């Protein structure tokens, strides 16, 4: 929290309504750019932008035979290791396995992609998706889309959805 003991103000990022996500994902799937693939992966994993763009193949593994993305505490905002189950679609987006230090998504020069690559993919959507208040959707907003979907369409407790977003859950 802040020095006066209050929690920092939560920022609501412009988010796509989850009902609009399936056609958006189909549109992204038709594009073969690194940005479109990275954005789909980010949406499927409810990750933060930098988590995807700075991801390496060494973070992809298995737990009990199931594919997972294991982000170390050092890479996480909450300084706590985060394990993300990977769907077959997410695995397909990654393509063939490469060296452990290779980026999950390769930028133009073969290294890590530029920070705006997913924003560019979002900008290429015509018309640009808007949130319920008419603001342009941003990449980070897809985490809110996930949270809304989890609350409205699943029976999972709130704490499970918060953990999926790698949010600290008091307890």
Backbone torsions as a table, in degrees:
resi	resn	phi	psi	omega
1	UNK	NA	-179.2	179.3
2	UNK	-80.7	174.4	-177.0
3	UNK	-59.7	-31.8	-178.6
4	UNK	-83.8	4.3	175.1
5	UNK	90.5	-0.6	178.6
6	UNK	-90.9	151.7	178.1
7	UNK	-71.8	148.8	176.8
8	UNK	-62.8	147.9	-179.0
9	UNK	-66.5	133.2	178.5
10	UNK	-76.4	136.4	179.1
11	UNK	-101.5	129.9	175.9
12	UNK	-97.2	114.2	178.9
13	UNK	-84.0	140.4	178.0
14	UNK	-55.5	123.4	-172.2
15	UNK	-125.2	144.6	175.1
16	UNK	-72.4	142.3	172.9
17	UNK	-67.3	136.9	-176.1
18	UNK	-61.4	-25.7	178.2
19	UNK	-64.4	-24.8	-178.8
20	UNK	-91.1	-5.5	-174.3
21	UNK	-69.0	-42.9	-177.4
22	UNK	-56.0	-48.7	178.4
23	UNK	-65.9	-32.7	177.1
24	UNK	-63.8	-43.8	179.2
25	UNK	-64.9	-37.1	176.9
26	UNK	-64.0	-41.2	178.1
27	UNK	-62.6	-45.6	178.2
28	UNK	-61.4	-37.7	-177.5
29	UNK	-63.9	-25.7	179.4
30	UNK	-76.8	-16.5	-179.9
31	UNK	-95.8	135.4	-174.5
32	UNK	-102.1	15.1	-177.8
33	UNK	-75.4	157.6	175.2
34	UNK	-59.8	-41.6	-179.2
35	UNK	-61.4	-42.6	179.7
36	UNK	-66.6	-42.1	178.5
37	UNK	-66.0	-44.5	-179.9
38	UNK	-64.0	-38.3	179.0
39	UNK	-66.6	-42.9	177.0
40	UNK	-60.4	-43.6	179.1
41	UNK	-62.1	-43.0	179.9
42	UNK	-61.5	-43.3	179.4
43	UNK	-66.5	-44.9	-178.1
44	UNK	-64.7	-30.1	-177.5
45	UNK	-100.8	-3.7	-177.0
46	UNK	55.6	35.2	-177.3
47	UNK	-84.1	165.7	169.9
48	UNK	-84.0	154.0	-177.7
49	UNK	-51.4	-51.5	-175.9
50	UNK	-67.1	-29.3	178.2
51	UNK	-62.2	-43.2	178.0
52	UNK	-69.7	-51.3	-172.6
53	UNK	-68.0	-25.4	179.5
54	UNK	-100.7	5.7	-178.2
55	UNK	-68.7	145.3	176.8
56	UNK	-123.3	161.2	179.9
57	UNK	-64.1	-24.3	177.4
58	UNK	-64.3	-17.3	179.3
59	UNK	-85.5	-11.1	-178.7
60	UNK	-93.1	124.7	-178.9
61	UNK	-153.2	-154.9	179.0
62	UNK	-137.0	147.3	169.5
63	UNK	-130.3	122.4	-177.2
64	UNK	52.8	38.7	176.8
65	UNK	80.2	-1.8	-179.4
66	UNK	-102.5	137.3	-179.5
67	UNK	-68.0	137.1	179.7
68	UNK	-141.3	159.0	172.5
69	UNK	-112.7	117.2	-176.8
70	UNK	-108.5	111.0	179.5
71	UNK	-99.1	126.0	-178.6
72	UNK	-67.5	159.3	178.4
73	UNK	-55.8	-36.8	-178.3
74	UNK	-64.1	-26.2	-178.7
75	UNK	-89.3	-7.4	-172.8
76	UNK	-103.6	144.1	179.3
77	UNK	-59.0	-38.1	-176.8
78	UNK	-90.1	8.0	179.7
79	UNK	54.3	40.2	179.2
80	UNK	-138.4	133.1	179.3
81	UNK	-54.8	142.0	-177.5
82	UNK	-129.7	126.5	179.3
83	UNK	-111.2	124.2	-177.7
84	UNK	-113.9	117.2	174.3
85	UNK	-64.7	141.1	-178.6
86	UNK	-110.5	127.6	176.9
87	UNK	-77.3	162.6	175.4
88	UNK	-55.0	-37.5	178.9
89	UNK	-63.8	-42.3	179.1
90	UNK	-63.1	-42.3	178.7
91	UNK	-61.2	-43.8	179.6
92	UNK	-60.2	-38.9	-179.8
93	UNK	-62.4	-28.5	-178.8
94	UNK	-74.3	-28.5	-178.7
95	UNK	78.3	-166.3	-176.1
96	UNK	-64.1	144.1	179.7
97	UNK	-59.9	141.5	177.0
98	UNK	-127.9	-173.8	-178.9
99	UNK	-58.3	149.8	-177.1
100	UNK	-55.6	-32.4	-178.4
101	UNK	-90.1	0.1	179.5
102	UNK	-75.5	144.0	177.8
103	UNK	-64.4	146.8	174.8
104	UNK	-61.2	-38.7	178.0
105	UNK	-124.7	123.0	-176.0
106	UNK	-85.6	130.8	174.9
107	UNK	-77.8	179.7	-176.6
108	UNK	-57.6	-37.1	-177.6
109	UNK	-89.1	8.1	179.2
110	UNK	91.0	-10.9	179.0
111	UNK	-94.1	-151.4	179.5
112	UNK	-71.1	144.9	-179.3
113	UNK	-69.4	156.4	177.8
114	UNK	-68.0	149.3	-173.6
115	UNK	-59.9	-24.2	-177.1
116	UNK	-92.5	4.4	-172.5
117	UNK	-62.5	-38.3	179.3
118	UNK	-77.1	-37.0	176.2
119	UNK	-60.7	-40.4	178.4
120	UNK	-61.6	-43.1	178.3
121	UNK	-61.9	-38.9	178.2
122	UNK	-67.9	-40.1	179.7
123	UNK	-64.0	-30.0	-178.3
124	UNK	-72.3	-13.1	179.1
125	UNK	-73.3	126.6	180.0
126	UNK	-117.6	126.1	-10.6
127	UNK	-72.7	160.3	178.4
128	UNK	-60.3	130.0	-179.8
129	UNK	-61.5	141.5	179.1
130	UNK	-116.1	153.2	175.8
131	UNK	-83.4	-178.1	-176.0
132	UNK	-63.1	-19.5	179.8
133	UNK	-99.9	7.6	178.1
134	UNK	84.5	9.2	177.7
135	UNK	-86.8	149.4	177.9
136	UNK	-66.4	128.6	178.3
137	UNK	-61.7	141.6	176.0
138	UNK	-116.4	160.5	-176.8
139	UNK	-56.0	-46.4	-178.4
140	UNK	-61.7	-23.6	179.9
141	UNK	-63.5	-21.3	179.7
142	UNK	-67.0	-19.7	173.7
143	UNK	-68.4	-37.7	175.3
144	UNK	-68.1	-39.1	176.1
145	UNK	-57.2	-46.3	177.9
146	UNK	-59.0	-46.9	-176.2
147	UNK	-62.4	-41.3	178.4
148	UNK	-65.1	-43.5	178.4
149	UNK	-61.4	-46.7	-178.5
150	UNK	-60.0	-39.9	-179.3
151	UNK	-69.9	-41.2	-173.3
152	UNK	-86.9	-27.7	-167.9
153	UNK	-119.6	-1.6	178.4
154	UNK	-128.5	166.5	177.5
155	UNK	-102.0	10.3	-179.2
156	UNK	-67.8	142.7	176.1
157	UNK	-62.3	153.2	179.6
158	UNK	-50.8	-41.0	-177.0
159	UNK	-61.8	-34.4	179.3
160	UNK	-67.5	-44.2	177.9
161	UNK	-63.0	-39.7	179.0
162	UNK	-65.7	-39.9	177.4
163	UNK	-64.2	-38.6	178.8
164	UNK	-61.2	-30.0	177.7
165	UNK	-87.8	3.9	-177.0
166	UNK	60.3	33.8	173.9
167	UNK	-88.0	145.7	175.1
168	UNK	-67.0	131.6	179.5
169	UNK	-112.4	116.1	-179.6
170	UNK	-59.2	143.8	178.9
171	UNK	170.4	NA	NA
